[in-house]
Amino acid sequence: IHIPKKVPAPTVIVCHGFKSSKFSKEEMCEFLASKGYVSLRFDFNGHGESYGKFKDMTITKCNDDLKTGIDFLKKQKFFNGKMALTGTSMGGFVILIYASKHHDRNIRALVPICPPFKMDETAMMRNKEVMKKWKENGYTSFYVRTKGSKREKKTLSYGFVDDSLRYNMSKTTKKIDVPVLLIHGNRDMSVPLEHSKLYYKNLAAHKKLVILRGAGHNHEFRKKDTKIVYREMSIWLKRYLKN
């Protein structure tokens, strides 16, 4: 938890992406604290220092993790009743699903960064041969961030795929009733820009799409891309959390 100088204050929960951890979000949380926001970064089950098992990780369980974080923050004295959710890649996918299922008056804004719209059209699942073997074996392996920059090879059940494909984002997106700021690089090869364009097309709530020219996936952002992300995020959060 990152605490600004003045509390109580609006809060931002920051969600990491697939195979990453809360350590990758330290800079973003420090930036948010400097702008007057309380921020929370945590590990999804099986990632970082989480007690969960990566092999059993699913999007549904990640949503449960997020709910736990939200419920925890609501009980804290530094929470002023206003909250936003942001996340990169899989984290962006999770916050969008959460907002569609939980119409929480405390949640005033979303900032998904490079979020997948169709999981089977991401780099991880586009290779049909790899997916065939994953399904036949029942599991596959990935290098997952444990602490800092350290990575450990872990197995993941095919149940992750089955669970991911349960979510029809065309329908899910229409249930979101809070403002959404989408940020995406136009050279993203992991989750192509088209995914955020589909979100923008389907969202009924107030929305904005910021395209980062020449940028890849979020872990490939250059300094100038990060500056734009922070600037746009600041404007969005100020508009919906401080007014």
C-alpha positions in Angstrom: 0.0 0.0 0.0 1.3 3.4 -1.0 0.0 6.3 1.1 0.0 10.0 0.0 0.7 12.9 2.3 -2.9 13.7 2.9 -5.5 11.1 3.9 -8.3 10.0 3.7 -7.9 10.0 0.0 -9.3 8.4 -3.2 -7.8 4.9 -3.8 -6.5 3.2 -6.9 -6.0 -0.6 -7.1 -3.3 -1.6 -9.5 -3.4 -5.1 -11.1 -0.4 -6.8 -12.8 -0.5 -8.9 -15.9 0.0 -12.6 -16.7 3.3 -14.1 -15.4 4.1 -10.8 -13.7 3.8 -9.6 -10.1 3.1 -6.6 -7.8 6.8 -5.7 -8.0 6.3 -4.5 -11.6 3.8 -1.9 -10.4 5.9 -0.1 -7.7 6.8 2.9 -10.0 3.1 3.4 -11.0 2.0 3.3 -7.3 4.6 5.7 -6.3 3.5 8.1 -9.0 -0.1 7.7 -7.9 0.8 8.5 -4.3 2.6 11.6 -5.5 -0.6 12.7 -7.0 -2.6 12.3 -3.8 -4.0 8.8 -4.3 -3.7 5.8 -2.0 -2.7 2.8 -4.1 -2.7 -0.9 -3.6 -0.6 -3.4 -5.6 -1.0 -7.1 -4.9 -0.1 -10.5 -6.4 -2.7 -12.6 -8.2 -2.9 -16.2 -7.0 0.2 -18.2 -8.1 2.2 -15.0 -8.9 4.9 -13.2 -7.0 4.7 -13.9 -3.3 1.1 -15.2 -3.4 0.3 -18.4 -1.5 -1.8 -19.6 -4.4 -0.7 -22.3 -6.8 0.0 -21.0 -10.4 -1.1 -24.3 -11.9 -4.7 -23.7 -10.6 -4.8 -20.0 -11.5 -7.8 -18.8 -13.5 -9.4 -15.4 -14.4 -12.3 -16.2 -12.1 -9.8 -16.7 -9.2 -8.1 -13.4 -10.1 -11.5 -11.7 -9.8 -11.8 -13.2 -6.4 -8.4 -11.8 -5.5 -9.4 -8.3 -6.7 -12.6 -8.5 -4.6 -10.5 -9.3 -1.5 -8.3 -6.3 -2.2 -11.3 -4.0 -2.6 -13.1 -5.3 0.5 -9.9 -4.8 2.5 -9.4 -1.2 1.4 -13.0 -0.3 2.2 -12.3 -1.0 5.8 -9.3 1.3 6.1 -9.4 4.7 7.7 -7.5 6.3 4.8 -10.2 5.3 2.2 -12.5 8.3 1.4 -15.2 6.3 -0.5 -13.9 6.8 -4.1 -12.0 4.2 -5.9 -10.5 3.4 -9.4 -9.2 0.2 -10.8 -6.3 -0.1 -13.3 -4.5 -3.1 -14.7 -2.1 -4.1 -17.5 -2.9 -6.9 -20.0 -4.5 -9.7 -18.0 -5.0 -7.3 -15.1 -6.9 -5.0 -17.5 -9.1 -8.0 -18.5 -9.8 -8.8 -14.8 -10.8 -5.2 -13.8 -13.2 -5.0 -16.8 -14.9 -8.3 -15.9 -15.1 -7.2 -12.2 -16.7 -3.9 -13.0 -19.3 -5.7 -15.2 -20.3 -8.1 -12.4 -20.1 -5.7 -9.4 -21.9 -2.4 -9.7 -20.1 -0.9 -6.8 -20.8 2.8 -6.2 -17.4 3.3 -4.7 -15.7 2.4 -8.1 -15.7 5.6 -10.1 -13.3 4.9 -13.0 -11.3 2.1 -14.9 -8.0 2.3 -16.6 -7.3 -0.9 -18.5 -3.9 -0.9 -20.3 -3.4 -3.3 -23.3 -6.3 -5.4 -22.2 -7.2 -8.6 -24.2 -10.8 -8.7 -25.6 -10.6 -12.3 -26.9 -8.1 -14.4 -24.9 -7.8 -16.9 -27.8 -6.5 -14.1 -30.0 -3.6 -13.2 -27.8 0.0 -14.3 -28.5 -0.2 -16.9 -25.7 -3.1 -18.7 -27.4 -2.7 -18.0 -31.1 -0.4 -20.9 -31.8 -2.8 -23.8 -32.5 -0.1 -26.4 -32.2 0.9 -25.2 -28.7 -2.7 -25.0 -27.7 -3.3 -28.6 -29.0 -0.4 -29.9 -26.9 -1.6 -27.9 -23.8 -5.0 -29.4 -24.1 -3.7 -33.0 -24.6 -1.3 -32.8 -21.7 -3.6 -30.9 -19.5 -0.9 -28.4 -18.6 1.9 -26.3 -20.0 4.8 -24.3 -18.5 5.6 -20.6 -18.1 8.3 -18.5 -16.5 6.5 -16.6 -13.7 7.8 -13.6 -11.8 8.3 -14.5 -8.1 10.1 -11.6 -6.5 11.7 -8.6 -8.1 13.1 -9.7 -11.5 13.4 -13.4 -10.5 11.4 -15.9 -12.5 10.5 -19.5 -11.8 9.3 -22.1 -14.2 5.7 -23.1 -13.3 3.0 -25.3 -14.8 -0.5 -24.0 -15.6 -3.5 -26.2 -16.0 -5.6 -26.1 -19.2 -8.4 -25.1 -16.9 -7.1 -21.6 -17.2 -8.0 -21.6 -21.0 -11.4 -23.1 -20.4 -12.2 -20.5 -17.7 -10.8 -17.6 -19.8 -13.0 -18.5 -22.8 -16.1 -18.4 -20.6 -16.0 -14.7 -20.7 -17.8 -13.1 -23.7 -16.5 -9.6 -23.6 -19.0 -8.4 -26.2 -21.7 -9.0 -23.7 -19.7 -8.3 -20.6 -18.5 -4.8 -21.7 -22.1 -3.6 -22.2 -22.7 -4.1 -18.4 -20.0 -1.7 -17.4 -21.4 1.6 -16.1 -18.3 3.5 -15.0 -16.0 5.6 -17.2 -13.2 3.7 -18.9 -9.9 5.0 -20.2 -8.3 2.5 -22.6 -4.6 2.8 -23.3 -2.9 0.6 -26.0 0.2 0.6 -28.2 -0.3 0.3 -31.9 2.6 -2.1 -32.3 1.5 -4.5 -29.6 2.1 -8.0 -30.9 1.0 -9.8 -27.7 -2.5 -8.2 -27.5 -3.1 -6.2 -30.7 -4.6 -2.7 -30.6 -7.8 -4.2 -32.2 -8.7 -5.6 -28.8 -9.0 -2.1 -27.2 -10.8 -0.9 -30.3 -13.4 -3.6 -29.7 -13.8 -2.5 -26.1 -14.2 1.1 -27.2 -16.9 0.0 -29.8 -18.8 -2.1 -27.3 -18.7 0.1 -24.2 -21.9 2.0 -23.3 -20.3 4.0 -20.5 -18.2 7.2 -21.0 -14.9 6.1 -22.7 -11.7 7.3 -24.2 -9.0 5.4 -26.2 -5.4 6.6 -26.1 -3.2 5.0 -28.8 0.5 5.0 -28.1 2.2 5.4 -31.5 5.1 3.0 -32.0 4.6 1.2 -28.6 4.4 -2.5 -28.1 2.8 -4.4 -25.2 2.9 -2.8 -21.7 6.2 -4.4 -20.6 7.8 -2.9 -23.7 6.7 0.7 -23.1 9.4 3.3 -23.6 9.9 6.2 -21.2 7.9 8.5 -23.5 5.0 5.9 -23.5 5.0 5.7 -19.7 4.9 9.5 -19.5 1.8 9.5 -21.7 0.2 6.8 -19.6 0.8 8.7 -16.4 -0.4 12.0 -17.9 -3.6 10.5 -19.3 -4.3 8.5 -16.2 -3.8 11.6 -14.0 -6.4 13.6 -16.0 -8.9 10.7 -15.9 -8.5 10.0 -12.2 -8.7 13.7 -11.3 -11.9 14.1 -13.3 -13.7 11.1 -11.6 -12.1 10.7 -8.2 -11.4 14.3 -7.1 -14.6 16.1 -8.2 
